[in-house]
Structures are given as structure tokens and as C-alpha cells.
């Protein structure tokens, strides 16, 4: 009886470790996904100064280019 109880306890402990490890991996992946989503949002909201520069129309450029 003691052997069976001990084997059950050992199996339970091993399974708990596996679940804890998997849960930690899940938490890390969720954190990473959240971080990447925030970075993507920052990139999409970024406004560069060059967006405000008016470009010469293509026809004028070729007309005036050497």
C-alpha cells in the first residue's frame, strides 16, 4: 500500500511539474505576443517628418533634371 501511495505521489508531483512548466511557457508566449502587438501599434502610429515634405511632380523633375 505504501509503495502504491508513494508511486502515486511521485507521479502527481511529476505531472504538476509538467503543468507548471507548460503554464510558464504559455505565460511567456502571451507576454511576448502582447509586447509585439504594442510594438506593431507604435510602428503603425509613427509619423515621420518626411511625410510632410512636398515632392516635385514627376514631370517637373524630369523637365528640370540635368
Backbone as JSON Lines, residues from 0, in Angstrom:
{"i":0,"aa":"X","n":[0.83,-1.21,0.0],"ca":[0.0,0.0,0.0],"c":[0.86,1.26,0.0]}
{"i":1,"aa":"X","n":[1.92,1.28,0.83],"ca":[2.79,2.45,0.89],"c":[3.5,2.69,-0.44]}
{"i":2,"aa":"X","n":[3.88,1.6,-1.07],"ca":[4.59,1.71,-2.35],"c":[3.67,2.34,-3.4]}
{"i":3,"aa":"X","n":[2.42,1.88,-3.41],"ca":[1.46,2.41,-4.38],"c":[1.18,3.89,-4.11]}
{"i":4,"aa":"X","n":[1.04,4.25,-2.84],"ca":[0.79,5.65,-2.46],"c":[1.97,6.52,-2.86]}
{"i":5,"aa":"X","n":[3.17,6.02,-2.57],"ca":[4.38,6.79,-2.92],"c":[4.49,6.94,-4.44]}
{"i":6,"aa":"X","n":[4.22,5.88,-5.18],"ca":[4.29,5.94,-6.65],"c":[3.26,6.95,-7.18]}
{"i":7,"aa":"X","n":[2.08,6.95,-6.58],"ca":[1.04,7.91,-6.98],"c":[1.46,9.33,-6.69]}
{"i":8,"aa":"X","n":[2.05,9.54,-5.51],"ca":[2.53,10.87,-5.14],"c":[3.64,11.34,-6.09]}
{"i":9,"aa":"X","n":[4.55,10.43,-6.4],"ca":[5.63,10.77,-7.32],"c":[5.09,11.12,-8.71]}
{"i":10,"aa":"X","n":[4.13,10.33,-9.17],"ca":[3.52,10.6,-10.48],"c":[2.8,11.95,-10.47]}
{"i":11,"aa":"X","n":[2.1,12.23,-9.36],"ca":[1.39,13.5,-9.24],"c":[2.38,14.67,-9.25]}
{"i":12,"aa":"X","n":[3.47,14.52,-8.51],"ca":[4.49,15.57,-8.45],"c":[5.08,15.83,-9.84]}
{"i":13,"aa":"X","n":[5.37,14.75,-10.56],"ca":[5.94,14.87,-11.9],"c":[4.96,15.58,-12.84]}
{"i":14,"aa":"X","n":[3.69,15.22,-12.74],"ca":[2.67,15.84,-13.59],"c":[2.49,17.31,-13.24]}
{"i":15,"aa":"X","n":[2.52,17.65,-11.95],"ca":[2.42,19.05,-11.53],"c":[3.58,19.87,-12.09]}
{"i":16,"aa":"X","n":[4.77,19.29,-12.09],"ca":[5.93,19.99,-12.65],"c":[5.75,20.23,-14.15]}
{"i":17,"aa":"X","n":[5.22,19.23,-14.84],"ca":[4.98,19.37,-16.28],"c":[3.96,20.48,-16.54]}
{"i":18,"aa":"X","n":[2.88,20.49,-15.77],"ca":[1.84,21.51,-15.93],"c":[2.41,22.89,-15.62]}
{"i":19,"aa":"X","n":[3.18,23.01,-14.54],"ca":[3.78,24.3,-14.18],"c":[4.71,24.8,-15.29]}
{"i":20,"aa":"X","n":[5.5,23.89,-15.84],"ca":[6.43,24.26,-16.91],"c":[5.66,24.73,-18.14]}
{"i":21,"aa":"X","n":[4.61,24.01,-18.5],"ca":[3.8,24.38,-19.65],"c":[3.1,25.71,-19.42]}
{"i":22,"aa":"X","n":[2.61,25.91,-18.2],"ca":[1.93,27.17,-17.86],"c":[2.9,28.34,-17.96]}
{"i":23,"aa":"X","n":[4.11,28.16,-17.46],"ca":[5.12,29.22,-17.54],"c":[5.45,29.54,-19.0]}
{"i":24,"aa":"X","n":[5.57,28.52,-19.82],"ca":[5.82,28.73,-21.24],"c":[4.68,29.52,-21.88]}
{"i":25,"aa":"X","n":[3.45,29.18,-21.53],"ca":[2.28,29.9,-22.04],"c":[2.33,31.36,-21.62]}
{"i":26,"aa":"X","n":[2.62,31.62,-20.35],"ca":[2.69,33.0,-19.86],"c":[3.76,33.79,-20.6]}
{"i":27,"aa":"X","n":[4.91,33.17,-20.84],"ca":[5.98,33.85,-21.58],"c":[5.55,34.18,-23.0]}
{"i":28,"aa":"X","n":[4.88,33.24,-23.65],"ca":[4.43,33.48,-25.02],"c":[3.36,34.57,-25.08]}
{"i":29,"aa":"X","n":[2.45,34.58,-24.11],"ca":[1.43,35.62,-24.07],"c":[2.06,36.99,-23.85]}
{"i":30,"aa":"X","n":[3.04,37.06,-22.97],"ca":[3.74,38.31,-22.71],"c":[4.45,38.79,-23.98]}
{"i":31,"aa":"X","n":[5.11,37.87,-24.67],"ca":[5.83,38.22,-25.89],"c":[4.86,38.69,-26.97]}
{"i":32,"aa":"X","n":[3.73,38.02,-27.12],"ca":[2.73,38.41,-28.11],"c":[2.19,39.8,-27.8]}
{"i":33,"aa":"X","n":[1.92,40.08,-26.53],"ca":[1.43,41.4,-26.12],"c":[2.48,42.47,-26.44]}
{"i":34,"aa":"X","n":[3.73,42.17,-26.12],"ca":[4.81,43.12,-26.39],"c":[4.92,43.41,-27.9]}
{"i":35,"aa":"X","n":[4.86,42.37,-28.71],"ca":[4.96,42.55,-30.16],"c":[3.77,43.34,-30.71]}
{"i":36,"aa":"X","n":[2.58,43.09,-30.17],"ca":[1.4,43.85,-30.59],"c":[1.57,45.33,-30.28]}
{"i":37,"aa":"X","n":[2.13,45.64,-29.11],"ca":[2.37,47.04,-28.75],"c":[3.4,47.67,-29.68]}
{"i":38,"aa":"X","n":[4.44,46.92,-30.05],"ca":[5.46,47.44,-30.96],"c":[4.86,47.69,-32.35]}
{"i":39,"aa":"X","n":[4.01,46.79,-32.82],"ca":[3.36,46.97,-34.12],"c":[2.49,48.22,-34.09]}
{"i":40,"aa":"X","n":[1.74,48.41,-33.01],"ca":[0.89,49.6,-32.87],"c":[1.73,50.87,-32.91]}
{"i":41,"aa":"X","n":[2.85,50.86,-32.2],"ca":[3.75,52.04,-32.22],"c":[4.23,52.32,-33.64]}
{"i":42,"aa":"X","n":[4.62,51.28,-34.35],"ca":[5.12,51.47,-35.71],"c":[4.03,52.02,-36.63]}
{"i":43,"aa":"X","n":[2.83,51.5,-36.49],"ca":[1.73,51.96,-37.35],"c":[1.34,53.4,-37.05]}
{"i":44,"aa":"X","n":[1.52,53.84,-35.81],"ca":[1.16,55.2,-35.42],"c":[2.29,56.2,-35.66]}
{"i":45,"aa":"X","n":[3.46,55.71,-36.03],"ca":[4.62,56.58,-36.23],"c":[4.4,57.5,-37.42]}
{"i":46,"aa":"X","n":[4.64,58.78,-37.2],"ca":[4.53,59.76,-38.28],"c":[5.91,60.36,-38.5]}
{"i":47,"aa":"X","n":[6.45,60.14,-39.67],"ca":[7.78,60.62,-40.0],"c":[7.7,62.04,-40.56]}
{"i":48,"aa":"X","n":[8.75,62.81,-40.34],"ca":[8.8,64.18,-40.86],"c":[8.77,64.19,-42.39]}
{"i":49,"aa":"X","n":[9.31,63.16,-43.01],"ca":[9.36,63.15,-44.47],"c":[7.97,63.02,-45.1]}
{"i":50,"aa":"X","n":[6.98,62.67,-44.31],"ca":[5.62,62.6,-44.85],"c":[5.08,64.0,-45.12]}
{"i":51,"aa":"X","n":[5.67,65.02,-44.48],"ca":[5.2,66.39,-44.63],"c":[5.89,67.11,-45.78]}
{"i":52,"aa":"X","n":[6.94,66.53,-46.33],"ca":[7.7,67.17,-47.4],"c":[6.93,67.05,-48.71]}
{"i":53,"aa":"X","n":[6.77,68.19,-49.37],"ca":[6.09,68.17,-50.66],"c":[7.1,67.82,-51.74]}
{"i":54,"aa":"X","n":[6.78,66.86,-52.56],"ca":[7.67,66.44,-53.63],"c":[7.33,67.17,-54.92]}
{"i":55,"aa":"X","n":[8.33,67.35,-55.73],"ca":[8.14,67.96,-57.05],"c":[7.41,66.95,-57.93]}
{"i":56,"aa":"X","n":[6.44,67.4,-58.7],"ca":[5.77,66.47,-59.61],"c":[6.79,65.81,-60.55]}
{"i":57,"aa":"X","n":[6.53,64.59,-60.93],"ca":[7.46,63.82,-61.76],"c":[7.8,64.54,-63.06]}
{"i":58,"aa":"X","n":[6.79,65.15,-63.7],"ca":[7.02,65.86,-64.97],"c":[8.02,67.0,-64.78]}
{"i":59,"aa":"X","n":[7.82,67.79,-63.72],"ca":[8.72,68.92,-63.45],"c":[10.13,68.44,-63.14]}
{"i":60,"aa":"X","n":[10.21,67.33,-62.42],"ca":[11.53,66.8,-62.08],"c":[12.31,66.45,-63.35]}
{"i":61,"aa":"X","n":[11.68,65.71,-64.25],"ca":[12.37,65.3,-65.47],"c":[12.65,66.49,-66.4]}
{"i":62,"aa":"X","n":[11.79,67.49,-66.36],"ca":[11.98,68.68,-67.19],"c":[13.21,69.46,-66.71]}
{"i":63,"aa":"X","n":[13.37,69.58,-65.37],"ca":[14.46,70.39,-64.8],"c":[15.72,69.59,-64.52]}
{"i":64,"aa":"X","n":[15.65,68.27,-64.54],"ca":[16.82,67.46,-64.2],"c":[17.88,67.59,-65.29]}
{"i":65,"aa":"X","n":[19.16,67.56,-64.89],"ca":[20.24,67.69,-65.9],"c":[20.34,66.48,-66.8]}
